Amino acid sequence: MLELLDLTQTLPKSEYAAVMPALRAELRDLQQAILAAGIPVVVLLEGWDAAGKGDSIGTLVYPLDPRGFRVCTTHAPTEEDHLRPYLWRFWIRLPARGKFAFFDRGWHRRMLEARFDGGLDRQGLMVAAGEIREFERQLTDDGAVLVKFWLQISKKEQKRRLADMQADRYERWRMKQPGRKRQFSYRHSVEVAEEMLALTSTANAPWTLIAAENRYFRRADILHKVVAALRHALAARNVPLSVRSSDGVPGISELRPGTDEPSSLPGLAPVSSLPTLLDRVDLTRRLDRGEYEDQLHRLQDRLRELELECYQQRVPVVVVYEGWDAAGKGGNIKRLTQELDPRGYEVIPIAAPDATEKAHHYLWRFWRQLPKAGHIAIFDRSWYGRVLVERVEGFARETEWRRAYQEINEFERHLAEGGSVLLKFWLHLSSEEQLRRFEERERVPHKRHKITPEDWRNRSQWGAYRDAVVEMIERTSTSYAPWTIVEAEDKLWARIKTLATLVKALEERLGEAGKKQ
């Protein structure tokens, strides 16, 4: 593949000087159109050391408004990076809608370096490739433009350039960067690079090979291909580039992805008359106060011991709480955390996304809040909002929430493969019990703040939400991230069940070290 690329392609300096002004001007105009259309753009440059990745990025950003892009250089993972799932450091650097991100190397790095060094066997390689393909598909499905370049030079040319860098006092520092000796270079074998390219070149995110021996050809070719990709993206959205508004910005802001007016209750099937998995839940489960107190203290003490063991073994823990309004999530979380060391956990309440979060892929804000290895993150509501409230209320298009089941399963598998213990609780109660609790909240002064007109409006759509919950559980309960349905008609029973479930999961994960002495 790589050896068939014609590296003799050149562009005379005079021709380069003639074509670049128009390309730069077009890229500058396209940046404004991309901003108005709300399209995130990710440009990734990979390739051999000294192939010209930094110079190519400089060429691309030269005509751009610096407020609209960021350049991300991928070095060897830091200690902080090692404490998170592998893709975390790339997710948190993704651009907002309408912005650009240029990556000097990226998420394919471990498929190159670790594969050559022997740190990644064939099975690990296939897992890494699968995660990368899923990551890139999620970006493009969400509307991002993703352009991936592999800059190719010959072994002889690389050797010459590295020697020049070593002799140049302004370039020599690059050779002494931390982790430099591990960086992928030509000697690491063409086979490793071709293996990675073949496994991660897909219809939605293909690799583009660049003959990088001649700098003028390389610069013009990359700039031309980025311009073509942006034009194609805008044309696919029926954006008329020639139409401009009075302020000089293309008049296309009304086409911003995700803001089209959704139909009411899109894609919701009528409430089935057949029993569902929720109908089969035994809501008669109860605990008396004395038994509850005994079990509560025992489980809380045990959980505190396991929290310390998780920290010592560097095991990250993610706990997700979903459930009906007034099902007791807050009280449940309070009892779960009551005896924990507050330095080792964080409770993350999830509300409607703010403007910054809306400008990114919906999973972006959850990637940013994942716990470090050895810590516990407790989500009071979560990424499942996409297939619950956003589905029922029409905040997400049907194509978006239907796609989300697969994206969520992939996200959770990435967490599990990264070493996380992941527990998901659905707190279930009857419509009659919810009504009783709502009315109690209105009567009791110190509980009145818990009830809002929005709660009553949501209750009026109980059937639609029930259908969404059933499909959510059926399609996202997996071997690595199963749902636990918690009978929450009795709050005491619900608190003990969640505590006991978490303790059991941690003991199983921690093995012998997690067994009580």
C-alpha positions as CSV (number, residue, x, y, z in Angstrom):
1,M,0.0,0.0,0.0
2,L,2.5,2.6,1.2
3,E,5.3,1.5,-1.1
4,L,3.0,1.9,-4.2
5,L,2.6,5.6,-3.5
6,D,4.4,7.8,-6.0
7,L,6.8,9.8,-3.9
8,T,8.3,11.6,-6.9
9,Q,5.3,14.0,-7.1
10,T,6.5,17.6,-6.9
11,L,5.1,21.1,-7.4
12,P,7.5,23.8,-8.6
13,K,7.8,26.7,-6.3
14,S,6.4,29.1,-8.9
15,E,3.3,27.0,-9.3
16,Y,3.0,26.7,-5.6
17,A,3.1,30.5,-5.2
18,A,0.4,30.8,-7.9
19,V,-2.2,28.3,-6.4
20,M,-1.8,28.9,-2.7
21,P,-3.4,32.4,-2.4
22,A,-6.7,31.1,-3.8
23,L,-6.7,28.0,-1.7
24,R,-6.0,30.0,1.5
25,A,-8.8,32.5,0.6
26,E,-11.2,29.6,0.1
27,L,-10.3,28.0,3.3
28,R,-10.8,31.3,5.1
29,D,-14.3,31.6,3.6
30,L,-15.1,28.0,4.4
31,Q,-14.2,28.5,8.0
32,Q,-17.0,31.1,8.3
33,A,-19.4,28.8,6.5
34,I,-18.5,25.9,8.8
35,L,-19.1,28.1,11.8
36,A,-22.5,29.3,10.6
37,A,-23.5,25.7,9.8
38,G,-22.3,24.4,13.2
39,I,-20.1,21.6,11.8
40,P,-17.2,20.3,13.9
41,V,-14.0,19.7,11.9
42,V,-11.3,17.3,13.0
43,V,-8.1,17.0,10.9
44,L,-5.6,14.3,11.9
45,L,-2.1,14.1,10.6
46,E,-0.1,10.9,11.1
47,G,2.9,9.5,9.4
48,W,6.6,9.0,9.7
49,D,8.8,11.1,12.0
50,A,10.1,14.2,10.1
51,A,7.4,13.8,7.4
52,G,6.2,17.4,7.9
53,K,3.2,17.1,10.1
54,G,3.9,20.3,12.0
55,D,4.6,22.2,8.9
56,S,1.4,21.0,7.3
57,I,-0.6,22.1,10.3
58,G,1.0,25.5,10.0
59,T,-0.1,25.7,6.4
60,L,-3.6,24.8,7.3
61,V,-4.1,27.2,10.2
62,Y,-2.3,30.2,8.5
63,P,-5.4,31.6,6.8
64,L,-7.8,30.7,9.7
65,D,-9.2,32.9,12.4
66,P,-7.3,31.7,15.5
67,R,-10.4,31.9,17.6
68,G,-11.9,29.1,15.6
69,F,-9.4,26.3,16.0
70,R,-7.0,24.5,18.3
71,V,-3.9,22.4,17.6
72,C,-3.5,19.2,19.7
73,T,-0.1,17.6,19.9
74,T,-0.3,13.9,21.0
75,H,2.7,12.9,23.2
76,A,3.2,9.8,25.1
77,P,0.4,9.3,27.7
78,T,0.8,11.1,31.0
79,E,0.1,9.6,34.4
80,E,-3.3,11.3,34.3
81,D,-4.0,9.7,30.9
82,H,-3.1,6.3,32.2
83,L,-5.7,6.7,34.9
84,R,-8.5,7.1,32.3
85,P,-9.9,5.0,29.5
86,Y,-7.6,5.3,26.4
87,L,-9.8,7.5,24.3
88,W,-10.5,9.9,27.1
89,R,-7.8,12.3,26.3
90,F,-9.0,12.6,22.7
91,W,-12.7,12.9,23.5
92,I,-12.0,15.9,25.8
93,R,-10.1,17.7,23.0
94,L,-12.8,17.4,20.4
95,P,-14.0,20.7,18.9
96,A,-17.3,22.3,19.4
97,R,-19.7,22.6,16.5
98,G,-18.4,25.2,14.0
99,K,-14.8,24.8,15.3
100,F,-11.6,23.1,14.0
101,A,-9.2,20.7,15.8
102,F,-5.9,19.8,14.2
103,F,-4.2,16.7,15.7
104,D,-0.5,16.2,15.3
105,R,-0.7,12.4,15.8
106,G,-3.7,11.0,17.5
107,W,-5.6,8.0,18.7
108,H,-3.9,5.5,16.3
109,R,-0.6,5.9,18.2
110,R,-0.9,2.8,20.3
111,M,-1.6,0.7,17.3
112,L,1.8,1.8,16.0
113,E,4.1,2.0,18.9
114,A,2.7,-0.7,21.2
115,R,2.3,-3.1,18.2
116,F,6.0,-2.7,17.3
117,D,7.2,-2.8,20.8
118,G,5.3,-6.0,21.5
119,G,3.0,-4.4,24.0
120,L,-0.1,-5.2,21.9
121,D,-0.8,-8.7,20.7
122,R,-3.1,-9.5,17.8
123,Q,-6.2,-9.7,20.0
124,G,-5.3,-6.4,21.6
125,L,-4.8,-4.9,18.2
126,M,-8.2,-5.9,17.0
127,V,-9.8,-4.5,20.2
128,A,-8.0,-1.2,19.7
129,A,-9.0,-1.0,16.1
130,G,-12.6,-1.7,16.9
131,E,-12.7,1.1,19.5
132,I,-11.1,3.5,17.0
133,R,-13.6,2.6,14.3
134,E,-16.5,3.1,16.7
135,F,-15.1,6.4,18.0
136,E,-14.7,7.8,14.4
137,R,-18.1,6.5,13.4
138,Q,-19.7,8.3,16.4
139,L,-18.0,11.5,15.3
140,T,-19.1,11.4,11.7
141,D,-22.6,10.1,12.6
142,D,-22.9,13.2,14.7
143,G,-22.1,15.4,11.8
144,A,-18.3,16.0,12.2
145,V,-16.0,16.3,9.2
146,L,-13.1,13.9,9.9
147,V,-10.1,14.1,7.6
148,K,-7.2,11.7,8.2
149,F,-3.8,12.1,6.5
150,W,-0.9,9.7,6.5
151,L,2.3,11.5,5.4
152,Q,4.6,9.2,3.6
153,I,8.3,9.6,2.9
154,S,11.1,7.2,2.0
155,K,13.5,5.7,4.5
156,K,16.4,7.6,2.8
157,E,14.5,10.9,2.9
158,Q,13.6,10.4,6.6
159,K,17.3,9.6,7.5
160,R,18.4,12.8,5.7
161,R,15.7,15.0,7.5
162,L,16.5,13.5,10.9
163,A,20.2,14.3,10.4
164,D,19.3,17.8,9.4
165,M,17.2,18.2,12.6
166,Q,20.1,16.9,14.7
167,A,22.4,19.5,13.2
168,D,20.0,22.4,13.5
169,R,20.1,24.0,17.0
170,Y,16.5,25.3,16.4
171,E,15.2,21.8,15.6
172,R,17.5,19.7,17.8
173,W,15.2,20.0,20.8
174,R,12.6,17.9,19.1
175,M,14.9,14.9,19.2
176,K,15.1,15.2,23.0
177,Q,11.4,15.3,23.8
178,P,10.2,12.9,26.5
179,G,9.3,9.5,24.9
180,R,11.1,10.4,21.7
181,K,13.0,7.1,21.6
182,R,9.6,5.3,21.5
183,Q,8.2,7.4,18.6
184,F,7.3,5.6,15.5
185,S,9.9,6.0,12.7
186,Y,10.6,4.3,9.5
187,R,12.7,1.5,11.0
188,H,9.6,0.3,12.9
189,S,8.5,-1.5,9.8
190,V,6.1,-0.6,7.0
191,E,4.0,-3.6,7.9
192,V,2.9,-2.2,11.2
193,A,1.7,1.0,9.6
194,E,-0.1,-0.8,6.8
195,E,-1.8,-3.0,9.3
196,M,-3.1,0.0,11.2
197,L,-4.2,1.8,8.0
198,A,-6.1,-1.2,6.7
199,L,-7.9,-1.8,10.0
200,T,-9.0,1.8,10.5
201,S,-9.7,3.1,7.0
202,T,-13.5,3.0,6.7
203,A,-16.1,4.5,4.4
204,N,-17.0,7.2,6.9
205,A,-13.3,7.9,7.9
206,P,-10.9,6.8,5.2
207,W,-7.2,7.5,5.3
208,T,-5.7,9.8,2.7
209,L,-2.1,9.0,1.7
210,I,0.1,12.1,1.1
211,A,3.3,12.0,-0.9
212,A,5.4,14.2,1.5
213,E,8.8,14.3,0.0
214,N,8.3,17.6,-1.8
215,R,7.1,20.2,0.7
216,Y,5.3,22.4,-1.8
217,F,3.4,19.5,-3.2
218,R,2.6,18.2,0.3
219,R,1.3,21.6,1.5
220,A,-0.8,22.3,-1.6
221,D,-2.2,18.7,-1.7
222,I,-3.3,18.7,2.0
223,L,-4.8,22.2,1.7
224,H,-6.7,21.2,-1.4
225,K,-8.0,18.0,0.1
226,V,-9.2,19.8,3.3
227,V,-11.0,22.5,1.2
228,A,-12.6,19.7,-0.9
229,A,-13.8,17.9,2.3
230,L,-15.3,21.0,3.7
231,R,-17.0,21.9,0.4
232,H,-18.4,18.4,0.3
233,A,-19.7,18.6,3.9
234,L,-21.5,21.9,3.2
235,A,-22.9,20.7,-0.1
236,A,-24.3,17.6,1.7
237,R,-26.2,19.9,4.0
238,N,-27.5,22.0,1.0
239,V,-25.5,25.0,2.1
240,P,-25.4,27.6,-0.6
241,L,-21.9,29.0,-0.3
242,S,-22.6,31.8,-2.8
243,V,-25.4,33.2,-0.7
244,R,-24.2,35.6,2.0
245,S,-26.1,37.6,4.6
246,S,-25.7,41.3,5.2
247,D,-22.8,40.8,7.7
248,G,-20.8,38.7,5.3
249,V,-21.4,35.4,6.9
250,P,-23.0,32.7,4.6
251,G,-26.8,32.8,5.3
252,I,-27.1,29.3,6.5
253,S,-27.4,29.5,10.3
254,E,-30.9,28.1,10.1
255,L,-29.4,24.8,9.0
256,R,-27.3,24.3,12.2
257,P,-27.5,20.5,12.9
258,G,-29.6,19.4,15.7
259,T,-31.9,22.5,15.8
260,D,-34.5,21.5,13.3
261,E,-37.9,21.4,14.8
262,P,-38.7,17.8,15.9
263,S,-42.0,16.3,15.6
264,S,-43.9,15.7,18.8
265,L,-43.0,12.4,20.5
266,P,-41.0,11.1,17.5
267,G,-41.0,7.4,16.9
268,L,-42.9,6.3,20.0
269,A,-44.8,3.2,19.6
270,P,-48.2,2.9,21.3
271,V,-48.1,1.6,24.8
272,S,-48.2,-2.2,24.5
273,S,-50.9,-4.2,26.3
274,L,-48.5,-7.1,26.8
275,P,-46.6,-7.3,30.1
276,T,-43.1,-5.8,30.0
277,L,-40.1,-6.4,32.1
278,L,-41.2,-3.5,34.3
279,D,-44.6,-5.1,34.8
280,R,-42.9,-8.2,36.1
281,V,-41.0,-6.4,38.9
282,D,-42.2,-7.3,42.3
283,L,-43.0,-4.0,44.0
284,T,-44.2,-5.7,47.2
285,R,-40.6,-6.0,48.5
286,R,-40.3,-4.4,52.0
287,L,-37.8,-4.1,54.9
288,D,-38.7,-3.3,58.5
289,R,-36.8,-0.5,60.1
290,G,-34.7,-2.7,62.4
291,E,-33.5,-5.0,59.7
292,Y,-32.8,-2.0,57.5
293,E,-30.6,-0.3,60.1
294,D,-28.6,-3.5,60.7
295,Q,-27.9,-4.1,57.0
296,L,-27.3,-0.5,56.3
297,H,-24.4,-0.1,58.7
298,R,-22.8,-3.4,57.8
299,L,-22.9,-2.6,54.1
300,Q,-21.8,1.0,54.5
301,D,-18.8,-0.1,56.5
302,R,-17.9,-2.8,54.0
303,L,-18.2,-0.3,51.1
304,R,-15.8,2.0,52.8
305,E,-13.2,-0.9,53.0
306,L,-13.8,-1.6,49.3
307,E,-13.3,2.0,48.4
308,L,-9.8,1.9,49.9
309,E,-9.1,-1.3,48.1
310,C,-10.2,0.2,44.8
311,Y,-7.9,3.1,45.3
312,Q,-5.0,0.8,46.1
313,Q,-5.6,-1.5,43.1
314,R,-6.4,1.6,40.9
315,V,-9.8,0.3,39.9
316,P,-12.2,3.0,38.6
317,V,-15.9,2.7,39.5
318,V,-18.9,4.2,37.7
319,V,-22.3,4.0,39.2
320,V,-25.3,5.2,37.2
321,Y,-28.7,6.1,38.8
322,E,-31.8,6.4,36.6
323,G,-35.4,6.0,37.6
324,W,-38.8,7.6,37.8
325,D,-39.2,11.1,39.3
326,A,-39.6,10.7,43.1
327,A,-38.2,7.1,43.0
328,G,-35.7,8.1,45.7
329,K,-32.4,8.5,43.8
330,G,-31.2,11.3,46.0
331,G,-31.8,9.5,49.3
332,N,-30.3,6.3,47.8
333,I,-27.1,8.1,46.8
334,K,-26.9,9.7,50.2
335,R,-26.9,6.4,52.0
336,L,-24.4,4.9,49.5
337,T,-21.9,7.7,50.1
338,Q,-22.6,8.3,53.7
339,E,-19.6,6.5,55.1
340,L,-17.2,6.8,52.2
341,D,-14.1,8.9,52.2
342,P,-15.2,12.1,50.3
343,R,-11.8,12.4,48.6
344,G,-12.4,9.1,46.8
345,Y,-15.8,9.7,45.2
346,E,-17.8,12.4,43.3
347,V,-21.5,12.6,42.8
348,I,-22.3,14.1,39.4
349,P,-25.9,15.4,38.9
350,I,-26.8,15.6,35.3
351,A,-29.2,18.4,34.2
352,A,-30.1,19.7,30.7
353,P,-26.9,20.3,28.7
354,D,-25.6,23.9,28.7
355,A,-24.6,25.8,25.6
356,T,-21.0,24.4,25.6
357,E,-22.2,20.8,26.0
358,K,-24.8,21.2,23.3
359,A,-22.0,22.3,20.9
360,H,-20.4,18.9,21.2
361,H,-21.3,15.2,20.7
362,Y,-23.7,14.3,23.5
363,L,-21.3,11.8,25.0
364,W,-18.5,14.5,25.3
365,R,-19.7,15.8,28.6
366,F,-19.7,12.3,30.1
367,W,-16.2,11.4,28.9
368,R,-15.0,14.6,30.6
369,Q,-16.4,13.5,34.0
370,L,-15.1,9.9,34.1
371,P,-13.3,9.0,37.3
372,K,-9.6,8.5,37.5
373,A,-8.5,4.9,38.2
374,G,-9.1,4.2,41.9
375,H,-11.9,6.7,42.3
376,I,-15.7,6.4,42.2
377,A,-18.1,8.5,40.1
378,I,-21.8,8.4,40.8
379,F,-24.0,9.8,38.1
380,D,-27.4,11.1,39.2
381,R,-29.0,10.6,35.8
382,S,-26.6,10.0,32.9
383,W,-26.0,9.5,29.1
384,Y,-29.3,7.6,29.1
385,G,-31.1,11.0,28.8
386,R,-30.6,10.7,25.1
387,V,-33.0,7.6,24.9
388,L,-35.3,8.8,27.7
389,V,-36.2,12.5,28.1
390,E,-34.6,13.6,24.8
391,R,-36.5,10.8,23.0
392,V,-39.9,11.4,24.6
393,E,-39.7,15.2,24.6
394,G,-38.4,15.4,21.0
395,F,-35.1,17.1,21.9
396,A,-33.3,14.5,19.8
397,R,-34.3,13.4,16.3
398,E,-35.4,9.8,15.9
399,T,-32.3,9.0,13.9
400,E,-30.2,10.4,16.8
401,W,-31.8,8.5,19.7
402,R,-32.1,5.2,17.7
403,R,-28.4,5.5,16.9
404,A,-27.6,6.1,20.6
405,Y,-28.3,2.6,21.8
406,Q,-25.3,1.3,19.8
407,E,-23.2,4.4,20.8
408,I,-24.0,3.8,24.5
409,N,-23.1,0.1,24.4
410,E,-19.8,1.0,22.7
411,F,-19.1,3.7,25.2
412,E,-19.7,1.4,28.2
413,R,-17.6,-1.4,26.6
414,H,-14.7,1.1,26.3
415,L,-15.1,1.8,30.0
416,A,-15.2,-1.9,30.9
417,E,-12.2,-2.7,28.7
418,G,-10.4,0.2,30.3
419,G,-10.8,-1.5,33.7
420,S,-13.9,0.2,35.1
421,V,-16.5,-1.5,37.3
422,L,-19.8,-0.2,35.9
423,L,-23.1,-0.5,37.7
424,K,-26.5,0.8,36.4
425,F,-29.5,1.1,38.6
426,W,-33.1,1.7,37.4
427,L,-35.2,2.7,40.4
428,H,-38.7,1.5,39.7
429,L,-42.0,2.3,41.4
430,S,-45.7,2.3,40.4
431,S,-47.6,5.2,39.0
432,E,-49.8,5.2,42.1
433,E,-46.8,5.4,44.5
434,Q,-45.3,8.2,42.4
435,L,-48.6,10.1,42.7
436,R,-48.7,9.6,46.4
437,R,-45.1,11.0,46.7
438,F,-45.9,14.0,44.5
439,E,-48.9,14.9,46.6
440,E,-46.8,14.5,49.8
441,R,-44.2,16.8,48.4
442,E,-46.8,19.5,47.8
443,R,-48.2,19.1,51.3
444,V,-44.9,19.0,53.3
445,P,-43.2,22.4,53.4
446,H,-39.6,21.1,53.6
447,K,-40.3,18.8,50.6
448,R,-42.1,21.3,48.4
449,H,-38.9,22.4,46.6
450,K,-38.7,18.9,45.1
451,I,-41.9,19.2,43.1
452,T,-42.2,21.3,40.0
453,P,-44.8,21.8,37.2
454,E,-42.3,19.9,35.0
455,D,-42.7,16.8,37.2
456,W,-46.4,16.8,36.7
457,R,-46.0,17.3,33.0
458,N,-43.6,14.4,32.8
459,R,-46.1,12.3,34.8
460,S,-48.7,12.9,32.2
461,Q,-46.5,11.0,29.7
462,W,-46.0,8.0,31.9
463,G,-46.9,5.5,29.1
464,A,-44.4,7.1,26.6
465,Y,-41.7,7.1,29.2
466,R,-42.4,3.5,30.2
467,D,-42.0,2.3,26.6
468,A,-38.7,4.2,26.4
469,V,-37.5,2.7,29.6
470,V,-38.3,-0.8,28.5
471,E,-36.5,-0.4,25.2
472,M,-33.5,1.2,27.0
473,I,-33.1,-1.6,29.4
474,E,-33.6,-4.3,26.8
475,R,-31.1,-2.8,24.3
476,T,-28.4,-1.7,26.7
477,S,-28.2,-4.4,29.4
478,T,-25.0,-6.2,28.5
479,S,-22.7,-8.7,30.1
480,Y,-20.1,-5.9,30.8
481,A,-22.7,-3.3,31.9
482,P,-26.0,-5.0,33.0
483,W,-28.9,-3.1,34.4
484,T,-30.1,-3.8,37.9
485,I,-33.8,-3.0,38.3
486,V,-34.4,-1.8,41.9
487,E,-37.8,-2.2,43.5
488,A,-38.2,1.3,44.9
489,E,-41.8,1.2,46.2
490,D,-40.1,0.8,49.6
491,K,-37.2,3.2,49.9
492,L,-35.5,1.1,52.6
493,W,-35.5,-2.0,50.4
494,A,-34.2,0.0,47.5
495,R,-31.3,1.5,49.5
496,I,-30.2,-1.9,50.8
497,K,-30.4,-3.5,47.3
498,T,-28.2,-1.0,45.6
499,L,-25.6,-1.1,48.4
500,A,-25.6,-4.9,48.4
501,T,-25.3,-5.0,44.6
502,L,-22.4,-2.6,44.6
503,V,-20.6,-4.4,47.4
504,K,-20.9,-7.7,45.6
505,A,-19.7,-6.3,42.3
506,L,-16.6,-4.8,43.9
507,E,-15.8,-7.9,45.9
508,E,-16.0,-10.0,42.7
509,R,-13.8,-7.6,40.8
510,L,-11.2,-7.2,43.6
511,G,-10.9,-10.9,44.1
512,E,-9.0,-12.2,47.1
513,A,-7.9,-8.7,48.1
514,G,-11.6,-7.6,48.2
515,K,-12.6,-10.4,50.5
516,K,-13.4,-9.4,54.0
517,Q,-10.7,-10.5,56.4
